[in-house]
Every structure is written in C-alpha cells, then in structure tokens.
C-alpha cells in the first residue's frame, strides 16, 4: 500500500456489486483502493446484502471504505472509475447491474456540485446501503448540509439491509 502524504484527507467510498462474484469483487476492490496514488486504505465496514434500488438484478453486496488521500476530488473520481473498469464495469444504462460500483461519498468537508461530481454524494443520506456501513465506520461524521451520520439512520430504517458474516 502506498503512503498518504501529510495533509491527506479522509474519503469515504461506497463499494457495491451485484454481478458475478459480487462479494469477491467488493473484497478485492477494498484491497485495490490502497494502490491509488497518495492514498492509504484505512478501514472497511462489514459487508451488507441489499436489494437493488431503482434498478433490477440480483441483490447487491455493499460496504463502505475509509481512504486517506491527497488526491483532488476529480482525480479520486477518475481513480475509482479506473478501478471499476479493471473489474469489468460497464454502463449500458442508468442503474444497470454491475460487477463493481465505487461511489465517492465524501472527501473531508468538501462540498462540490458539478455535472461530473457532487459531494457529499447526493443520495448518501437516502440509502441504507451507504448510510448503515458508513455509520459503522464513522457514526459521528457530520455530512455538510445533512447532519451527523448516526442521526440520519432513522430516515432509512424502513429499508431492508442484512449484515453478512465475515
């Protein structure tokens, strides 16, 4: 794993897959995150099984990873998309089933709203599959404009999510 330089910022990355060996892909992606330049993979939540949201296909395996990085938001996004391609990610249509999905959820306290990237992730607080694993890693994290992660959990309590054994 590479060493994050002084001044690195904590990023949280959503990991998910629902095609092929989804659990294996999420596990392997977690290992690969630390290969990004100026980045260190710090922690990974438990794995969770969830039904697709606004999509079809098999259930997803989801997790959230903490990454310390010196990359800019767009450089980090490009690195995540390159990893997705390594795992055979295709984008034939919106919300298509996928071999790997890596979502940049937060990058420090940065707030960004561009056609390419929005931080924090615009649906982070609406989806149990991102919020529950993020709460496992950082329950007191304050999402700019949204509030504390643990306080947001009640808003997704009606969504089915199952923590998987190691």
C-alpha positions as CSV (number, residue, x, y, z in Angstrom):
1,X,0.0,0.0,0.0
2,X,1.1,3.5,-0.7
3,X,1.7,6.1,2.0
4,X,-0.6,9.0,2.2
5,X,1.3,12.3,2.4
6,X,0.9,14.8,5.2
7,X,-2.3,16.7,4.6
8,X,-4.2,13.7,3.4
9,X,-8.0,14.0,3.7
10,X,-10.3,11.2,4.8
11,X,-12.6,10.0,2.0
12,X,-15.4,7.5,2.3
13,X,-16.1,5.3,-0.7
14,X,-19.2,3.2,-1.2
15,X,-18.4,-0.2,-2.7
16,X,-21.1,-2.4,-4.3
17,X,-21.6,-5.2,-6.8
18,X,-24.4,-7.5,-7.9
19,X,-23.0,-9.4,-10.9
20,X,-20.6,-12.4,-10.9
21,X,-18.7,-12.9,-7.6
22,X,-20.1,-9.8,-6.0
23,X,-18.6,-10.4,-2.6
24,X,-15.2,-11.3,-4.0
25,X,-15.3,-8.2,-6.2
26,X,-16.1,-5.9,-3.2
27,X,-13.3,-7.5,-1.1
28,X,-10.8,-7.2,-4.0
29,X,-11.8,-3.6,-4.6
30,X,-11.2,-2.8,-1.0
31,X,-7.6,-4.1,-1.4
32,X,-7.0,-2.2,-4.6
33,X,-8.1,1.2,-3.1
34,X,-4.8,1.5,-1.3
35,X,-3.0,1.4,-4.7
36,X,-4.3,4.8,-5.6
37,X,-1.5,7.4,-5.7
38,X,-1.1,9.3,-2.4
39,X,-3.7,7.1,-0.7
40,X,-3.9,4.7,2.1
41,X,-6.9,2.3,2.6
42,X,-7.7,2.7,6.3
43,X,-10.8,0.7,7.1
44,X,-13.7,-1.2,5.6
45,X,-17.1,-1.7,7.1
46,X,-18.8,-5.1,7.3
47,X,-20.4,-6.3,4.1
48,X,-24.2,-6.0,3.7
49,X,-26.8,-7.5,1.3
50,X,-29.4,-5.2,-0.1
51,X,-32.0,-5.3,-2.8
52,X,-31.4,-3.1,-5.9
53,X,-32.8,0.4,-5.5
54,X,-34.3,1.9,-8.7
55,X,-32.8,-1.0,-10.6
56,X,-33.2,-4.7,-11.4
57,X,-31.0,-7.7,-11.0
58,X,-29.6,-9.7,-8.1
59,X,-29.1,-8.4,-4.6
60,X,-26.1,-6.2,-4.0
61,X,-23.2,-6.7,-1.7
62,X,-22.3,-3.3,-0.2
63,X,-19.7,-1.9,2.1
64,X,-18.0,1.5,2.8
65,X,-14.3,2.1,2.9
66,X,-12.3,4.8,4.6
67,X,-9.4,6.1,2.5
68,X,-6.9,8.8,3.4
69,X,-5.8,10.6,0.2
70,X,-4.1,13.6,-1.1
71,X,-6.0,13.3,-4.5
72,X,-8.3,16.1,-5.6
73,X,-12.0,15.2,-5.9
74,X,-11.9,14.7,-9.7
75,X,-8.6,12.8,-9.6
76,X,-10.0,10.5,-6.9
77,X,-13.2,10.0,-9.0
78,X,-11.0,9.2,-12.1
79,X,-9.1,6.6,-10.0
80,X,-12.3,5.0,-8.7
81,X,-13.6,4.8,-12.3
82,X,-10.4,3.2,-13.5
83,X,-10.7,0.5,-10.8
84,X,-14.3,-0.1,-11.9
85,X,-13.1,-0.7,-15.4
86,X,-10.4,-3.2,-14.1
87,X,-13.3,-5.2,-12.7
88,X,-15.3,-5.1,-15.9
89,X,-17.7,-2.4,-15.1
90,X,-20.0,-1.4,-18.0
91,X,-22.5,1.4,-18.1
92,X,-25.1,0.3,-20.7
93,X,-27.9,2.3,-19.0
94,X,-28.6,4.1,-15.7
95,X,-28.6,1.8,-12.7
96,X,-27.7,-1.2,-14.7
97,X,-26.5,-4.3,-12.7
98,X,-22.8,-4.1,-12.2
99,X,-19.6,-6.0,-11.5
100,X,-18.4,-3.2,-9.3
101,X,-19.6,0.2,-8.3
102,X,-17.4,2.7,-6.4
103,X,-19.1,5.9,-5.2
104,X,-17.2,8.8,-3.7
105,X,-19.4,9.6,-0.8
106,X,-17.4,12.3,1.0
107,X,-14.0,13.8,0.8
108,X,-13.2,15.6,4.0
109,X,-15.6,18.5,4.4
110,X,-15.6,19.4,0.8
111,X,-18.9,20.5,-0.8
112,X,-19.0,20.3,-4.6
113,X,-21.8,20.4,-7.1
114,X,-20.6,19.9,-10.7
115,X,-22.1,18.0,-13.7
116,X,-19.4,15.3,-13.0
117,X,-19.3,15.1,-9.2
118,X,-21.4,16.1,-6.2
119,X,-20.1,16.0,-2.7
120,X,-21.3,14.8,-0.4
121,X,-22.9,12.2,-2.6
122,X,-26.5,13.5,-3.3
123,X,-28.3,10.3,-2.3
124,X,-26.0,9.2,0.5
125,X,-28.5,10.0,3.3
126,X,-31.4,8.4,1.4
127,X,-29.9,4.9,1.0
128,X,-29.4,2.3,3.8
129,X,-26.8,0.6,1.7
130,X,-24.4,3.6,2.0
131,X,-25.6,5.1,5.3
132,X,-25.6,1.9,7.5
133,X,-22.0,0.9,6.6
134,X,-20.8,4.5,6.9
135,X,-22.3,4.7,10.4
136,X,-20.4,1.6,11.3
137,X,-17.1,3.4,10.5
138,X,-17.9,7.0,11.4
139,X,-21.2,7.4,13.3
140,X,-20.3,11.0,14.5
141,X,-19.2,12.1,11.0
142,X,-21.0,15.3,10.0
143,X,-22.1,15.4,6.4
144,X,-22.0,19.0,5.2
145,X,-25.6,20.3,4.8
146,X,-27.1,17.0,6.1
147,X,-26.0,16.4,9.7
148,X,-24.5,13.6,11.7
149,X,-24.5,10.1,10.1
150,X,-26.0,8.4,13.2
151,X,-28.8,10.9,13.3
152,X,-29.7,10.2,9.6
153,X,-30.1,6.5,10.2
154,X,-33.8,6.8,11.2
155,X,-34.6,8.1,7.8
156,X,-33.6,4.8,6.2
157,X,-34.9,2.4,8.9
158,X,-37.6,1.1,6.6
159,X,-35.1,-0.2,4.0
160,X,-34.0,-3.8,4.2
161,X,-30.3,-4.4,4.8
162,X,-28.7,-7.5,6.1
163,X,-25.2,-7.5,7.7
164,X,-23.2,-10.5,6.4
165,X,-20.9,-12.7,8.5
166,X,-17.2,-12.4,7.8
